[in-house]
Amino acid sequence: MVEVIHKHLDHVKLWIELYDGMEQDIDAELPPAVIKWIFKGYEMTSDNPVCTIYKQLMKTCPEAKL
């Protein structure tokens, strides 16, 4: 979470929109293209906010190790 706030303020709005959407629909998801944009350049992730969308990450990036 710290890295999102300190290095990717442009991502914060997306996470807020996702969580707002999940309040209305627990199955709300980010589009796969947005997920790939958010994680471009990363090799791993953990902690919040990412851990809340692990199922979607598994669908979007099936080659990733969990």
C-alpha positions as CSV (number, residue, x, y, z in Angstrom):
1,M,0.0,0.0,0.0
2,V,2.8,2.4,0.8
3,E,4.2,2.1,-2.7
4,V,0.9,2.8,-4.3
5,I,0.6,6.0,-2.3
6,H,4.2,7.1,-2.7
7,K,4.9,6.1,-6.3
8,H,1.6,5.6,-8.0
9,L,-1.0,8.2,-7.0
10,D,-2.6,7.7,-10.4
11,H,-3.5,4.1,-9.3
12,V,-5.3,5.3,-6.1
13,K,-8.4,6.4,-8.0
14,L,-8.7,3.0,-9.6
15,W,-8.5,1.2,-6.3
16,I,-11.1,3.5,-4.8
17,E,-13.4,2.9,-7.8
18,L,-13.0,-0.8,-7.5
19,Y,-13.8,-0.8,-3.8
20,D,-16.8,1.4,-4.4
21,G,-18.0,-0.9,-7.1
22,M,-17.5,-3.9,-4.8
23,E,-19.8,-2.3,-2.2
24,Q,-22.6,-2.5,-4.9
25,D,-21.5,-5.8,-6.5
26,I,-19.1,-8.1,-4.6
27,D,-18.0,-9.6,-8.0
28,A,-17.0,-6.2,-9.5
29,E,-13.7,-6.4,-11.3
30,L,-11.1,-4.1,-12.9
31,P,-10.8,-4.6,-16.7
32,P,-7.9,-6.9,-17.6
33,A,-6.2,-4.1,-19.5
34,V,-6.2,-2.0,-16.4
35,I,-4.8,-4.8,-14.3
36,K,-1.9,-5.2,-16.8
37,W,-1.3,-1.4,-16.7
38,I,-1.2,-1.3,-12.9
39,F,1.2,-4.2,-12.6
40,K,3.5,-3.3,-15.6
41,G,7.1,-3.6,-14.5
42,Y,6.3,-5.6,-11.3
43,E,7.4,-9.1,-10.8
44,M,5.6,-9.7,-7.5
45,T,3.0,-8.2,-5.2
46,S,1.5,-8.8,-1.8
47,D,-0.5,-7.0,0.9
48,N,-3.3,-4.6,0.3
49,P,-4.9,-3.5,-1.9
50,V,-3.8,-6.3,-4.3
51,C,-4.6,-9.2,-2.1
52,T,-8.3,-8.3,-2.4
53,I,-8.3,-9.1,-6.1
54,Y,-6.2,-12.3,-6.2
55,K,-8.9,-14.3,-8.0
56,Q,-9.0,-11.7,-10.7
57,L,-5.2,-11.7,-11.0
58,M,-5.2,-15.5,-11.4
59,K,-7.6,-15.1,-14.3
60,T,-5.8,-12.2,-15.9
61,C,-2.3,-13.6,-15.4
62,P,-2.6,-17.4,-15.2
63,E,1.2,-17.8,-15.7
64,A,1.9,-16.0,-12.4
65,K,3.1,-18.0,-9.4
66,L,1.0,-17.8,-6.3
